[in-house]
Amino acid sequence: MSDYHIPVLAEESLQALDIRPGGSYADLTFGGGGHSRLILSRLGERGKLWAFDQDADAAANVPHDPRLEFIAGNFRFMRGHLRAAGAGPLDGILADLGVSSHHFDTPERGFSFRFDAPLDMRMNNSGGRTAADIVNTYTEDDLGRILAQYGELEKPYRLARQIIARRGDGPITTIGRLVEAVERHVPEKARNKFLSKLFQALRIEVNGEVEALKMMLEQSLKVLKPGGRLVVISYHSLEDRLVKNFMRSGTFDGQAEKDFYGRTSSPWKPVTRKAVAPADDEIAANPRARSARMRAAEKI
């Protein structure tokens, strides 16, 4: 498990969950099981944890513990999966939205520009479109949009045009071919940052991550008990903005609904006043934690 993924903001997220020994919880992004093991360490015999992961590789990390039930599925369908498992209202939900170290360090998964491998990037590699499908079939407008919105890259449409032009020489099916296609636009002094943003944009689109996050946040209100807590660790500004707005107002645009008298109300009470970032010593030990931001709220 230690080589699979190091849990980020571990102590901070557990404190925000405020775990009750006999409570019921969900870890929506099991991965290597780091957060789940920490939750289990604070649960009593009657406590219960449902752990989600859509990646078949994660199942190998599930500990033998009668209090834990592993659900092989995407958290966008959290409510249906929990209902099928016979779970009642939960005391807490934790979601770490980061990509596991296992994905970055496994070349054939296609998540990292450090390797030349098939351009895949699927969290669940049993089916669905790949990054190669997107790179080779999207129009200039669609490709430019995701590079701008999900990668926050400068001059995204010019970059999209370059990728599409390179498609004329044959399909872009490997990481090496994609990097070669954009090479002329990669800034020499910020190469890794530029390519990280490019790969992030494609990964988010491949896996429908923004839509999945929105679905999960909306369902959390129906799954949590009053007083139950939602803790989310995000890694880029788009995710964090959605989480912040939803925890403040119950809406994604941050505008709370108003009653007949014009009074605003939110279904949440903040647990964290602002995003919690990793301490310097955690970043030194795990550089991939650098961009992590945690927010928590309690259902009213």
Residue, then its C-alpha position, 0 to 999 in steps of 0.5 A: m500500500s505504501d508504494y501505491h499512494i501516500p494519503v494527503l492531509a491525513e490527520e487534518s482530514l480525520q479531524a475534520l471528519d470528527i469520527r465517532p467510534g460507532g459511526s458510518y462513513a464512506d471513503l469515496t477514493f480508496g486507492g491504496g487504502g491509506h485514508s481508509r485504514l486511518i478511519l478504521s483505526r478510529l472506529g469501534e467494533r460497531g463502526k462501518l466504512w464503505a470504500f469506493d474505487q473504480d480502478a480494479d487495481a485498488a481492490a488488491n489493497v483492501p484489508h481484511d476487516p469486517r467493518l469495511e465493505f469495498i464497492a468497485g464503482n465510481f463515486r458519481f453513483m454513490r447514492g445508488h451503490l450505498r442503497a444497494a449495499g444496505a447503508g443507512p444515512l452516513d456520519g461522514i464522507l471523505a473524498d480525495l480527488g487526487v490521482s494516486s501515485h500508482h497511476f502516475d508511476t505505472p507507465e502503461r496507464g498513460f498518466s505521466f509524460r515521464f514515460d512513452a506509453p499508450l495515451d490512455m489516462r482512464m481511471n477505469n481501464s475496462g472501457g470508455r474513451t481514452a486520451a488518444d480518442i480525445v486528441n484524435t477526434y475532438t474539434e479545435d473548439d472542443l480541444g481548445r475548450i478543455l485545454a483552457q478550462y481544465g488545464e488553464l493553459e495559455k493560448p489553448y486554441r493555438l495549442a489545439r490547432q498544433i495538435i490537430a495539424r500533427r494528426g495529419d501525419g498520423p494518429i497520436t496514440t502515444i505519450g511521446r507523439l503527443v509531447e512531440a506534437v506540442e514541443r514547439h509551444v513548451p516553455e523551456k523553463a517551465r516544461n514540467k508545469f506546462l506538460s502537467k497542465l496539458f495532461q491534467a486537462l486530458r485526464i479530467e476530460v477522459n474521466g468526466e471528473v468535473e461532472a462526477l464531482k458535481m454529482m457526488l456533491e449533490q448526492s452527499l446532501k441526500v446521503l449524510k445525516p444531519g450533523g454529518r460531515l463532508v470532507v473533500i481534498s482537491y488539487h486544482s482551482l476548478e475543483d476547489r471552486l466547485v467545492k467551496n461554492f457548494m459548501r457555502s451555498g449548496t449551489f455550484d455558482g455560490q448563490a444561495e437559494k432564497d426563501f419567500y422573504g428573500r432570506t438566504s440559507s445554506p444546507w451546510k455549516p462550515v467546518t473549515r473557514k478556508a482551504v487547508a493546505p499541507a504543511d511544509d514538512e508534508i510537502a517535503a516528504n510528499p511533493r505531490a501533496r503541494s497543490a492539495r486543498m482541503r475543505a469540510a462542512e457539516k450538513i445542517 
